[in-house]
Amino acid sequence: MANVENEKRAPVLDPIDRVSEVIFGLIMALTFTGSLSAASAGREEIRTMMFAALGCNLAWGLVDAVMYLVGTLTERARNLTLLRRVRSATAPQEAHAIIAGALPGRLGEVIGAEGLEGMRRRLAALPELPARASLGRDDFFGAIGVFVIVVLATFPVVVPFMLFPETALAMRVSNAVALATLFAAGYALGRYAGGVAWRTGFAMVATGVVLVGATMALGG
């Protein structure tokens, strides 16, 4: 419920968005590389796998980008509606309840009536609100970022099949790169959250392995 008129996303995507899209794209690619047989897969099967993995992530990158815009617009419309309700409230206590309900967790209780009143006054002093929620340039850059990240996440696990003629070796290198990428993603999330980064990294590796197995078992 900050200034809706000037609301902007963090540059392109925040760390959680970026890491989540990397993990999503990586897992989708792994479901294709994991379906290969090291003993029987020939170059034709490998080419088919690579094109299928890239095509899948192109499609899901597009879907994810569109849903990013839908989510951003929905959240912005919700904030605009809440701000209008606060400014049209007939009593300060009614506005306080609206603000407290929009805050995460029990933050409204911690802030107290005095803090809520200060927020109400600042919200009431904002310039005239736009007629409707809209998307801006930064939002479309964010959507492009989502698409690019999902598509690029395909390549770390696919490139080894281009470099090594032996399928078994290519699969080992691909899996090693995938595990390293999952660890790096978890490590980044752990640092961002202020936790134990290496522990989060290993937890992400385990989670990724389980998700890939579940996706393949379900026919993904």
C-alpha positions in Angstrom: 0.0 0.0 0.0 2.8 2.4 -0.7 2.6 5.0 -3.3 0.6 3.1 -6.0 1.2 5.7 -8.6 4.9 5.5 -8.4 5.2 1.8 -7.5 8.1 0.0 -9.2 9.5 -3.4 -9.0 13.1 -3.9 -7.9 15.5 -3.8 -10.8 14.1 -6.5 -13.2 13.5 -9.1 -10.6 14.3 -9.5 -6.9 16.7 -12.3 -5.7 13.9 -14.7 -4.9 12.3 -14.3 -8.3 15.6 -14.8 -10.1 16.6 -17.9 -8.2 13.1 -19.4 -8.4 13.0 -19.0 -12.2 16.5 -20.6 -12.5 15.4 -23.6 -10.4 12.2 -23.9 -12.4 13.9 -23.8 -15.8 16.6 -26.2 -14.6 14.2 -28.8 -13.2 12.2 -28.7 -16.5 15.4 -29.3 -18.5 16.5 -32.1 -16.1 13.2 -34.0 -16.7 14.4 -34.4 -20.4 18.0 -35.2 -19.8 17.1 -37.6 -17.1 14.9 -39.6 -19.5 18.0 -40.5 -21.7 19.5 -44.0 -21.4 23.3 -43.8 -21.2 23.6 -47.3 -22.7 21.2 -46.9 -25.7 20.8 -43.2 -26.5 22.2 -42.3 -29.9 22.9 -38.8 -31.4 19.5 -38.7 -32.9 17.8 -39.2 -29.5 20.1 -36.7 -27.9 19.2 -34.1 -30.5 15.6 -34.8 -30.0 16.0 -34.4 -26.3 17.8 -31.1 -26.6 15.2 -29.6 -28.9 12.4 -30.8 -26.7 14.0 -29.3 -23.6 14.6 -26.0 -25.3 11.1 -26.0 -26.7 9.5 -26.8 -23.3 11.4 -24.0 -21.6 10.6 -21.6 -24.3 6.9 -22.4 -23.8 7.0 -22.2 -20.0 9.2 -19.1 -20.1 6.5 -17.4 -22.1 3.7 -18.7 -19.8 5.7 -17.6 -16.7 6.4 -14.2 -18.2 2.7 -13.6 -18.9 1.7 -14.8 -15.4 4.3 -12.5 -13.9 2.5 -9.6 -15.6 -0.9 -10.9 -14.5 0.4 -11.2 -10.9 1.9 -7.7 -10.9 -1.2 -6.1 -12.3 -3.4 -8.0 -9.8 -1.3 -7.0 -6.8 -1.2 -3.4 -8.0 -5.0 -3.3 -8.5 -5.4 -4.8 -5.0 -3.2 -2.1 -3.5 -5.1 0.6 -5.3 -8.4 -0.8 -4.0 -7.1 -0.9 -0.4 -5.8 2.7 -0.7 -9.1 3.9 -1.9 -10.9 2.1 1.0 -8.5 3.8 3.5 -9.0 7.2 2.1 -12.8 6.8 2.0 -13.1 5.4 5.5 -15.7 7.3 7.6 -13.7 7.0 10.8 -9.9 6.7 11.6 -10.6 3.3 13.4 -12.1 1.9 10.2 -9.0 3.0 8.2 -6.7 1.5 10.9 -8.5 -1.9 10.5 -8.0 -1.9 6.8 -4.3 -1.0 7.1 -3.7 -3.6 9.8 -5.4 -6.2 7.7 -3.1 -5.5 4.7 0.1 -5.7 6.8 1.9 -9.1 7.0 1.5 -11.3 10.1 0.7 -9.4 13.3 2.6 -6.3 12.3 -0.6 -4.2 12.7 -0.7 -5.1 16.4 2.9 -4.3 16.9 2.6 -0.9 15.3 -0.3 0.0 17.4 -3.0 2.7 17.0 -0.5 5.6 16.9 1.6 4.0 14.1 -1.5 3.1 12.1 -2.8 6.7 12.4 0.5 8.0 11.1 0.2 5.6 8.1 -3.3 6.7 7.5 -2.4 10.3 7.4 0.5 9.7 5.0 -1.8 7.7 2.7 -4.4 10.4 2.8 -1.8 13.0 1.8 -0.8 11.1 -1.3 -1.6 12.7 -4.7 -4.7 11.9 -6.7 -4.9 8.2 -7.4 -4.8 6.8 -11.0 -8.2 5.6 -12.4 -7.0 2.1 -12.7 -3.9 -0.1 -12.1 -1.6 -0.4 -15.1 1.7 -1.9 -16.1 4.8 0.1 -16.8 8.1 -0.3 -18.6 9.8 -1.9 -15.6 7.1 -4.6 -15.4 7.7 -5.6 -19.0 11.4 -5.7 -18.4 10.7 -8.0 -15.5 8.6 -10.3 -17.7 11.3 -10.4 -20.3 13.7 -11.2 -17.4 11.5 -14.1 -16.4 11.4 -15.5 -19.9 15.2 -15.2 -20.5 16.1 -16.8 -17.1 13.8 -19.8 -17.7 15.2 -20.3 -21.2 18.8 -19.9 -20.3 18.5 -22.4 -17.4 18.1 -25.0 -20.1 21.7 -24.7 -21.4 23.9 -25.7 -18.4 22.4 -29.2 -18.5 22.2 -29.5 -22.3 25.6 -28.1 -23.4 27.5 -31.2 -22.1 25.7 -33.3 -24.7 27.0 -30.9 -27.4 30.6 -31.1 -26.1 31.0 -34.8 -25.3 30.3 -37.5 -27.9 30.0 -40.2 -25.2 26.5 -40.2 -23.8 27.5 -41.6 -20.4 30.2 -38.9 -19.9 27.9 -36.2 -21.1 25.2 -37.3 -18.6 27.7 -37.3 -15.7 28.9 -33.8 -16.6 25.3 -32.6 -17.1 24.2 -34.0 -13.7 27.2 -32.5 -12.0 26.5 -29.0 -13.5 22.9 -29.3 -12.5 23.8 -30.2 -8.9 26.2 -27.3 -8.7 23.6 -24.9 -10.1 21.0 -26.1 -7.6 23.6 -25.7 -4.8 24.4 -22.2 -6.0 20.7 -21.2 -6.2 20.1 -22.5 -2.6 23.2 -20.8 -1.4 22.0 -17.5 -2.9 18.6 -17.9 -1.2 20.3 -18.7 2.1 22.4 -15.6 2.0 19.5 -13.5 1.1 17.4 -14.9 3.9 20.3 -14.4 6.4 20.5 -18.1 7.2 23.2 -20.7 6.9 23.9 -20.4 3.1 25.7 -23.8 2.6 23.0 -25.6 4.5 20.3 -24.0 2.3 22.4 -25.0 -0.7 22.5 -28.7 0.2 18.8 -28.6 1.0 18.1 -27.1 -2.4 20.1 -29.9 -4.1 18.0 -32.5 -2.2 14.8 -30.7 -3.0 15.7 -30.4 -6.7 16.5 -34.2 -6.9 13.1 -35.0 -5.3 11.2 -32.6 -7.6 12.9 -34.0 -10.8 12.1 -37.5 -9.7 8.4 -36.6 -8.9 8.0 -34.7 -12.2 9.4 -37.6 -14.2 7.3 -40.1 -12.3 4.2 -38.1 -13.1 5.0 -38.0 -16.8 6.4 -34.4 -16.9 
